[in-house]
Amino acid sequence: MSKSADPVVDEKKLSKKYRTNVVKLIRAWKKGRSDMEIASATGIDMMTLHRIKGDIELAHRRQRLGPKKELTGNYAGNKRHIFLRPLV
């Protein structure tokens, strides 16, 4: 697997925020370990582990949707929005 020039997740920032080694957590997830196994092995609370996973998923989603949003612009997003009229 090749490393991209622009990393999606800032591991140092997340490690500092949650006071844990995020790179180690990512490697464990890639190996197929469950959240319960990681929590028991590292001593991290399950809620904190879910927050870290959510931050990582959000960063990946933003990277994936970034070019799509640039191509379509904000106008295309407004066209797909459905306005419901109240019953009169």
N, C-alpha and C positions, 0 to 999 in steps of 0.2 A: 504494500500500500504506500503510495507516495504522499509526501507532505505538500500541502498547498502553500503558495507564497504568502497568502493572506489567511492566517488562521481564523477559524470561525469563533472559537471559544478562547477567551483570555484566561488560561489556567491560573496564572499568577494572581490575577485580580480575584477570581473565585476562591482560590486557596486562602488568600488574605481575608476575604469576606467571611468565609465559614471556618477559618482556622483549622484547615485540614488539607491533606494532599489530594487535590482533585485529579491529578494525573493518575494516581494510583486507583482512584475510584473508576475512572474512565476505562482503564486497562481491565479492571475486574468485570465491568459490564460487558466489555468486548469479548472477554473469555466466556461469558455466559453465566456468570454468577448471579444469583438472585439478590434482591435487596436485603432480604433477611440474613443471608450469609455475609454480605458485606457489612451490614450493621453490627452483627455479632463479632466479626473479625476485627473491625476498626474501632468499635465502641461509639460509633456515631448514632445519634437518635434517628429513628425512622423518619420523622417529620423533616429533619434537617436534610436527610438523604433525598427525600422527595423534592425538597426545595432546590437542591443542587441539580437534580435530574431535570426539573422544570426549567431552570435557568439555561441549562445546556440545550434542551429541546427548543426553547424560545430563540436562542441565538442561531440555531440551525434553520429554524423556520424563517427568521428575518433574512438570513443570507439567501435562502432559496427563493423567497418572494421578492427580494430586492430588485433583481433585474426585470422581473415581470411587471413590477409597479412602475419602473422607469419607462418601459416600453409603452404601456397603456396610459400612463399618467393618472391623475386623480379623476379625470372626467369619466373614464370607463367604469370606475368603481361606483360613481354616482348613477350611471345608467342602470346598473343591476340592482340598485336599491329599490325595494318595493314599499310604497306608501299605502297604508290601509286607510280607507275612508270610513269614518264612523257611520253607524246607521243613522239615517236622518228621518 
